[in-house]
């Protein structure tokens, strides 16, 4: 049987297999009618719709005909999906949660755990699911309805086998799938769960994501049954078509849904609205749907014996868990990982540019340098790859959420993923090491021999891959990026300290010498040093003398030992990474609070019923009406918007839109995906950062003035972006204190905040941290922080997305009550329910392409809109009890985006269109009833500088206090590093040349390493808050200067604490100068340098487009700090052409001051060998002649650091003021 044959009597679908009624009776003409043909159609319409080159041919005849043929073919080739009966008996779930509602980890709570480990925080057992029993029949679709917090998601996760199991959770009862428990069958092949959170790789297209899921789960089309290959080849396109997916906003959930149904799962555990309504296929009642599935002849209890279904389930255990073989799966993953890298040009070019610049600078500094500096030179050429590999932690973390989503669904093997993740780095690593290593090798004066160069490059590449694999392993072992960075910093501290450069091998204490032999950096350094000094450039005597001065054991066999050990480390770390990914999960589960908000505010308190929509005088709402504001008429006239494509061509997204929005009215902005709803909203609200706008936007008789427009408007974005460490109450108070003018008293502000909390039903959870909230709770917070600004005009972009029906109704009733106080409200909304749609007074409907299809009043029960569409010839009438919003969207051809009729032309030529245009032009004229905003002398920002600074400083301090993974880690790790460094150099005297150089090396390593840790770890914290800064700046909460200063204030107390801890412990363990003045000056200089590194990290976070590029940038800067510090190459050995560059480096001033005060006045004698001659010199003479350190210039060095610190603060401010990576 082939679906490519015409329907003859022998192969035509029989009447015994009717298509589900749900497809036949759809009022969804954009999908069905253009492809439906009568029984008298031509022969072409009777051919199969499965031509592998054309989806249009596949759907020729409509979905009804397609499913008839597919059903008939499935039965012929015995392609039957097991549809088990799901039974749950006494199912319950409880979890142990903190006894204090809204509690949040802080630096203080972490410290308490360390110092009082015997004290356990109080906890209570929360029963998320009480014992329940039931049956879900095959071929049925069950809708779950419940209030927020009632356990809907928990119940779905239980059925899908996705509940978290640990010592704090308890799952009771049984869940049986046709009599089998989940552990007895291959549950991932049987049950799918569409998560509420959309975790996808943003650089892949929707089609690529779907195709990847299709191939992973279903295998290659050529491996399918002969009669099903055409369907398999076009399966991705079919689902894209059914879900109507294009790359536009508002489609994330359909994107998520699509990647799961591709698996052809027989049981899909997900809420009705999330999976089926959004796909725009199933829109019947539950009884009709169940009937339709039965008519579809899918396997069910009535049609097949239960034993047959059980056998199918049991056999699934014996089949392959994966859709592709190991090699095919690995190659597919490798191709995806390649695309991810290629789709991130800033990262790739950043790495290459960094390699070129660092290679050239390294080669320039060490150009034809003396061989006595080779140890430090080669050390740094290898060690800098640790800093580059450090960036891999961020890259791997960003992909880990997607891995956690796809791996439990058996998309691929963990080993395949680990191999692909590692192998894809090979070409990048080899390119970077080749560019950097080649520039450095041939400019530095190392032996110009092809053989020696190949050995040098081989060792470099092996170390680079080993350390990259190690950092990738840390990303799999760590619960967060901050912890990963902390683990990396501990590891790197050992690698650097015990490499044989900072402290020579023969000076390392016996209790630490094992680290020298386990250290991959030490093996790489030893191999390259031995390779270089085994060349014919050196006599055996010269080679021995130099290697002895570096404390390196001789023997060329160590070269290849090093290469072999580095390759062994690479394989070991890659294997451990695969095991860590497979057995360790740090998935984020939504917590269960002790007290759930289930007590609804009385309906009359949040909703005001009015007889006539838009009648402001009908009622005065109690909520938010006490604060004065200026009512505003908003008019748009002939508004057009153009964007420039990458090809240089200009594309028009909005076409001549004319409309008006009056006070006291709530207008819905609707249209199909891609019609320009959000674009129009952004253009009106002034949120677009690019493009060309044509037309007029008039507010109260005058053109919109951006200087005061943000003062009278509020914009609720679709994405809920907030500081996660703030509580709900704090977020609203912060907004009110910055966006309400000083004329309002503190009591009035707090009253408005409390009223808003009540309005949005947030009062019971007001103390909860934003980061712990559910999606719908965050949505209400997003609306709340805008409402407390007391706006005249309120814009809301998809305010009900992510909300359940009850929460959506609560939110929209609250918004309506705000409109009834005389505010102008414009709201984009997607698929509203009837009860929500009827809350709106008017509708602006956009057709695909950015054209107006309808603008006007809705009327009671949407009668005015329905009468308008009914008056247009060829428009089908609405069915009884049908949602007017759904009807209207189907009429204009929304859904999958096929327009049935050009309603924009109908509207333009209609009497309604002309009347609306005249009304808009009338409102644009001068009216005595409205106050011009230009006469009110609004300032762009509501409050003054000191209030902004005070509010921001308080917020940043709370954020830092509630970020223990960042600050507590520093407070824990820095003393640990001090102990490691101090015990390594414990009371080491300065009575020889080796020891003096090692002491200076320790000072260099200490300040560099502590500085780099702050440089790297501050990026995550700052980047996380940067998105919040962009949102708040667009709404003119504050100016950039107080924000940049607040970042400085937030760091001060923590920097002081960690530097005091580190310096005090290390200083006295090593036994440096016991002069109190020297000690405190040492500590102050150390603090200045560490703070400069921290603020450089903040600067890069603001300057660079994303976190990954910021990591690349700080890696390059840290290399410059190292090279020009004066240790790796002393100032006296630098060439005049670039020596001046040291004056720009804080590391130079810091090391000169720190080493100078310790050894600049030391009069002890040491033996110094120069050109074969040994002489005795004082320590002071040696460091002055060798390093150019002068203790009498310590205040000059301190002044240099202070100047750099001030310049850096100015740079941070100017970057936040003039640089924005927000693209809209």
ZISUL-V932112 format. One record per helix or strand of 3 or more residues. SS is the DSSP state (H for helix, E for strand). FROM is the first residue (numbers start at 0). LEN is the number of residues. If there is no record, write none. Layout:
<<SS:FROM:LEN> <SS:FROM:LEN>>
//
This chain:
<<H:20:4> <H:32:3> <H:42:4> <H:54:4> <H:61:15> <E:85:13> <H:106:9> <E:122:14> <H:151:9> <E:168:9> <H:181:3> <H:186:4> <H:205:13> <H:220:3> <H:225:8> <H:234:9> <H:251:10> <H:271:6> <H:285:10> <H:305:10> <H:325:17> <H:344:21> <H:370:37> <H:413:31> <H:449:28> <H:480:17> <H:504:3> <H:509:9> <H:519:14> <H:539:10> <H:556:27> <H:602:4> <H:615:3> <E:633:11> <E:649:12> <E:665:6> <H:676:9> <E:691:8> <H:705:7> <E:712:4> <H:727:12> <H:745:14> <H:762:3> <H:769:3> <H:774:13> <E:792:5> <H:804:15> <E:823:5> <H:833:4> <E:841:6> <E:850:7> <H:859:11> <H:883:8> <H:902:7> <H:910:14> <H:932:4> <H:944:17> <H:963:21> <H:992:42> <H:1039:31> <H:1075:28> <H:1106:17> <H:1130:3> <H:1135:9> <H:1145:14> <E:1164:6> <E:1172:6> <H:1178:9> <H:1190:28>>
//
